[in-house]
Amino acid sequence: MAAGAPRVFVSHLAGVPVFDPNGDQVGRVRDLVAMLRVGARPPRILGLVVEVISRRRIFLPMTRVTGVESGQVITTGVVNMRRFEQRPTERLVLGEFLDRRVRLVESDEEVTVLDVAIQQLPARRDWEIDKYFVRKGRGGALRRKGETLTVEWSAVSGFSLEEHGQGAENLVATFERLRPADVANALHHLSPKRRVEVAAALDDDRLADVLEELPEDDQVEILGKLKEERAADVLEAMDPDDAADLLSELPEEDKERLLTLMRPDDAADVRRLMSYEERTAGGLMTTEPIVLRPDATVADALARVRQQDLSPALAAQVYVCRSPDETPTGKYLGTVHFQRLLRDPPFTLVSSIVDSDLVPLPPDTPLPTVTSYLAAYNLVSAPVVDESGSLLGAVTVDDVLDHLLPEDWRETDFHGEGGIRHGR
């Protein structure tokens, strides 16, 4: 862990208020959700269990937590109000870790866990368990004495998953080391029963990434085995274009039911994409490119490009548009490529370095024309603009390749002699 990275003891989080970006209280923290991992890796903190005003307990992913300090938690974005349900690979830190009897690795002495410290990884939004505060000797109502000490997570045994054994927990923990394309390849070769079991044990974001890499038949099979509310959560976590492609494979009534369960903003993006023909710029595009207003600076643009969740193709350029800056935007003004952002001072306005020479693609542009456009101008992404001049989205090269390759390309073995080691 890097020096200065935030560290918090979980007992200090119990009951603290959670606020949205506007300063309105969402609820209070009731627990933390952790995922155990194989071998020498510390448990990862997936999110918080938050009790909202109605006393319903919901799950707040750590990726949506922007601040844990001064006796409060600050969240960003829309909070999913569906009831929290613990999954097989998840552990409740307050409910299952505290007061647990474990052993010190060095002395094999039994100790009681009094508190757990979590720490945010440098330059990332991920949190992991960092230290344990323990008491030597036996606990109990009448025995509170004993030496207390704070130890590294690696100094305690009794939490981590073993390397051997059966069950989804171990397999999911092993998959954590793989890229989504490789997890998808492994899932594809499991039996249908086992594939559904393992997919159900993955968290929403991980399952969304993996679904995007699976053949359509596997996607439909897995989604159909999930509870409808969970399926809607996973669809929300997918890229809108991939979610639209998957929903288009479902019967009409199933499609509408899942869209109704999704958050309205996410469902609106997916419905818009489904209104275009599949093999056109509109059908291929994502509705979530990086959009900046003309008065944004190079520093603003670079901060957006650095976001961890962005694919390399989307991070390669930003699109400058008048307000509103969510698709469909105001008037599209042009593109600024990543290399240009690196060459200009941080205070430079993006409107002064915008590339407006390239004509954007209309949404009905057919796939062969989109392919030629990207190849002719050496681009990894292209803007899609409607007749009124609003930016609708961007077509990325990975989505174009997905439609150019044979239908069974995802089932190709990338690990053969001289082959590619990783699937993306």
QUIGIPE-V361319 format. One record per backbone hydrogen bond with DSSP energy under -0.5 kcal/mol. NH is the residue of the N-H (numbers start at 1). CO is the residue of the C=O. Records with the same first field share a line. If there is no record, write none. Layout:
BEGIN
NH = CO / CO
END
This chain:
BEGIN
5 = 2
8 = 118
10 = 116
12 = 9
13 = 10
14 = 10
15 = 29
16 = 13
17 = 71
18 = 27
19 = 73
20 = 24
23 = 20
26 = 18
27 = 18
28 = 51
29 = 16
30 = 49
31 = 49
33 = 47
34 = 32 / 91
35 = 44
36 = 89
39 = 161
41 = 38
44 = 35
45 = 127
46 = 33 / 44
47 = 33
48 = 60
49 = 31
50 = 48 / 58
51 = 28
52 = 50 / 56
53 = 26
55 = 52
58 = 50 / 56
59 = 82
60 = 48
61 = 59
62 = 46
64 = 61
65 = 62
66 = 64 / 74
67 = 74
69 = 72
72 = 69
73 = 17
74 = 67
75 = 19
76 = 64
81 = 79
84 = 57
90 = 87
91 = 34
93 = 32 / 91
96 = 92
97 = 92 / 93
98 = 93
99 = 113
100 = 97
102 = 100 / 111
103 = 157
104 = 109
105 = 155
108 = 104
111 = 102
112 = 135
113 = 100
114 = 112 / 133
115 = 133
117 = 131
118 = 8
119 = 128
120 = 6
121 = 126
124 = 121
127 = 45
128 = 119
129 = 43
130 = 117
131 = 117
132 = 151
133 = 115
134 = 132 / 149
135 = 112
136 = 147
137 = 110
143 = 140
144 = 142
149 = 134
151 = 132 / 149
153 = 130
155 = 152
156 = 153
157 = 103
161 = 37
171 = 167
172 = 168
173 = 169
174 = 170
175 = 171
176 = 172
177 = 174
178 = 175
182 = 179
183 = 179
184 = 180
185 = 181
186 = 182
187 = 183
188 = 184
189 = 185 / 186
190 = 187
195 = 191
196 = 192
197 = 193
198 = 194
199 = 195
200 = 196
201 = 197 / 198
202 = 198 / 199
207 = 203
208 = 204
209 = 205
210 = 206
211 = 207
212 = 208
213 = 210
214 = 210 / 211
219 = 215
220 = 216
221 = 217
222 = 218
223 = 219
224 = 220
225 = 221 / 222
226 = 222 / 223
231 = 227
232 = 228
233 = 229
234 = 230
235 = 231
236 = 232
237 = 233
238 = 234
242 = 239
243 = 239
244 = 240
245 = 241
246 = 242
247 = 243
248 = 244
249 = 246
250 = 247
255 = 251
256 = 252
257 = 253
258 = 254
259 = 255
260 = 256
261 = 257
262 = 258
267 = 263
268 = 264
269 = 265
270 = 266
271 = 267
272 = 268
273 = 269
274 = 270
275 = 271 / 272
276 = 273
280 = 277 / 278
281 = 365
282 = 363
283 = 277
284 = 280
285 = 281
286 = 394
291 = 289
292 = 319
296 = 293
298 = 348
299 = 346
301 = 297
302 = 298
303 = 299
304 = 300
305 = 301
306 = 302
307 = 304
310 = 307
315 = 311
316 = 312 / 313
317 = 314
318 = 336
319 = 290
320 = 334
321 = 292 / 319
322 = 331
328 = 391
329 = 391
330 = 322 / 324
332 = 389
333 = 320
334 = 320
335 = 355
336 = 318
338 = 316
340 = 337
341 = 337
342 = 338
343 = 339 / 340
344 = 340
348 = 345
350 = 296
351 = 294
352 = 349
353 = 350
355 = 335
356 = 354
361 = 383
365 = 362
367 = 279
369 = 366
370 = 366
371 = 367
372 = 368
373 = 369
374 = 370
375 = 371
376 = 372
377 = 373
378 = 375
379 = 374
382 = 395
384 = 393
385 = 361
386 = 390
389 = 386
391 = 330
392 = 384
393 = 384
394 = 286
395 = 382
396 = 394
397 = 380
399 = 396
400 = 396
401 = 397
402 = 398
403 = 399 / 400
404 = 400 / 401
405 = 401
409 = 406
411 = 408
412 = 409
414 = 412
416 = 413
419 = 416
END
